[in-house]
Amino acid sequence: MSTATSSTAAAQAVVQLDGKDLPAHCPNPLMTTWSSHPRVFLNLDSHGSAKCPYCGTQYQLKPGAVVHGH
């Protein structure tokens, strides 16, 4: 996963996810702890994307990502 460093950039950032990164959650492991908010699990929509309700970071499945069922 990749992420932006400032809160303004984080709101406009798009974090690309692989199937191994699911379930999607924010803050993600690369975000700094001082700017964290409560962990929230994100439901990806039919287009494979979701937006964090706390910081606005956009999450999206990488093209061709394989999602395994539980």
C-alpha positions as CSV (number, residue, x, y, z in Angstrom):
1,M,0.0,0.0,0.0
2,S,1.0,3.6,-0.5
3,T,-0.2,6.8,1.1
4,A,0.3,10.5,1.3
5,T,2.1,12.3,4.1
6,S,0.0,15.4,4.7
7,S,-3.7,15.4,5.7
8,T,-4.5,17.5,2.6
9,A,-2.7,15.1,0.3
10,A,-4.3,12.1,2.1
11,A,-7.7,13.4,1.3
12,Q,-6.8,13.4,-2.4
13,A,-4.6,10.2,-2.3
14,V,-5.6,7.0,-3.9
15,V,-4.3,3.9,-2.2
16,Q,-4.0,0.9,-4.5
17,L,-5.0,-2.4,-3.0
18,D,-4.2,-6.0,-3.9
19,G,-6.4,-8.9,-2.9
20,K,-3.9,-9.7,-0.1
21,D,-4.6,-6.2,1.4
22,L,-8.3,-7.1,2.1
23,P,-10.2,-6.5,4.2
24,A,-9.6,-2.8,3.4
25,H,-9.2,-0.6,6.5
26,C,-8.1,3.0,7.3
27,P,-5.8,4.2,8.7
28,N,-3.5,1.8,6.7
29,P,-0.2,0.5,8.0
30,L,1.9,3.1,6.2
31,M,0.1,6.1,7.8
32,T,1.9,7.8,10.7
33,T,0.4,7.2,14.2
34,W,0.1,10.9,15.1
35,S,-2.4,11.5,12.3
36,S,-4.4,8.3,12.9
37,H,-8.1,8.1,13.5
38,P,-10.1,5.1,14.8
39,R,-9.8,2.1,12.5
40,V,-12.7,1.7,10.1
41,F,-13.2,-1.2,7.8
42,L,-14.2,-0.2,4.3
43,N,-16.7,-1.9,2.0
44,L,-15.5,-1.7,-1.6
45,D,-18.3,-0.7,-4.0
46,S,-19.0,-2.5,-7.3
47,H,-16.2,-0.6,-8.9
48,G,-13.7,-1.8,-6.3
49,S,-13.3,1.5,-4.5
50,A,-14.1,3.1,-1.1
51,K,-13.5,6.4,0.7
52,C,-12.6,6.7,4.3
53,P,-15.3,8.7,6.2
54,Y,-12.7,10.1,8.6
55,C,-9.8,11.4,6.4
56,G,-11.2,11.1,2.9
57,T,-8.4,8.7,1.7
58,Q,-9.6,6.9,-1.4
59,Y,-9.0,3.1,-1.7
60,Q,-9.2,1.2,-4.9
61,L,-8.4,-2.3,-6.1
62,K,-5.5,-2.5,-8.5
63,P,-6.5,-3.6,-12.0
64,G,-6.5,-7.4,-12.2
65,A,-6.4,-7.8,-8.4
66,V,-7.7,-11.2,-7.3
67,V,-10.2,-11.1,-4.4
68,H,-10.5,-14.3,-2.5
69,G,-13.7,-15.2,-0.7
70,H,-13.8,-16.2,2.9
